[in-house]
Amino acid sequence: MKLSRMLGVATASLALAAITVGADAKPVRWKMASAFPGSLTQLGTLGKGIQEKIKAISGGEFQIRFYEPKALVPPLETWDAVSEGSIDAAWTAAGYWAGKIKASPLFTAVPFGPAAPEYLAWMYYGGGRQLWEDIAHRYNVHPLPCAIIAPEASGWFRREIRSLDDLKGLKMRFFGLGARVMEKLGVSTQLIAGGDIYPALELGSIDATEYSEPAIDLNLGFYQVAKHYYFPGWHQQSSFLEIEINLDRWNALTDTQRAQLETVCGDNVRQGLAEGEALQWKALETLQEKGVQIHRWPPEILDALRQAWGEVVEELKQEDQDFARVWDSLSTFRAHYATWKELAYLK
């Protein structure tokens, strides 16, 4: 009975301590700029959903308001705004900052890189996340992985691409490291925010574009201008999305608040992967009904792309120490993972 009373007192003390900690925590009200419209399948909806998830899990004590692109800051300027503290956070992808940080695209998508299970394994258990935090913290930004989505298509073209010669001279919107690969094959690339791609394609400012997975591309209407749709998405076999948070704001959170946000993002990873895999077949059927011709790259073009990617990697390793360090981490992890992949998975 004495032991029982002692345990009861201890339990009551812990409960009182928890209440005290909760009472001391100040309510959090953040503004989060988005690189993607909130209505856009996955890219936007996964970000907008964070509003309700964090409010629910915190009992309303932690709130993040989602702002549409350009409402607070243009999509391609959110990094600086977060770094400077003019906004609390941004819903975006690390690869948009390749012009500032050459290693950043490796934390969004890797040409000829890992599918989602392997990529998640490296990010959470192979050192990927720590590497990105180490780099981003220099800029007063804390990156938090908050979704992963299915493979992308590799491009919309006005005319069929039958050979490498057909690629030369094309003007194409392209994201991340894949852009440097395409440039090796004679394509002139430029990075355009999602909402600006369709007008550029329609007006002829660009001849082709890649953007995302079929369910997302369908939403953006590229099929109305370009009828040739190519697979596989060699440049993005899986893609991370993230919340980029002003580091001072992140550090000001309590352990509980940080855990709440981590939990929301963990659920977002589950939702993004499962939903993304479930949506694509219907989107492809719809696109075909609209007259889109779906193509698979011939082996000779894929081989040329893979060779060009190898050249890009060697160049970037020489250009940037951080890129070399991250690439070494990812490559080493993948080399070890290959044993498991070979044994465990059907070809």
Summary of the structure (lengths in Angstrom):
residues: 347
radius of gyration: 22.2
end to end distance: 62.4
largest distance: 85.9
contacts: 1156
relative contact order: 0.16
helix: 55%
strand: 15%
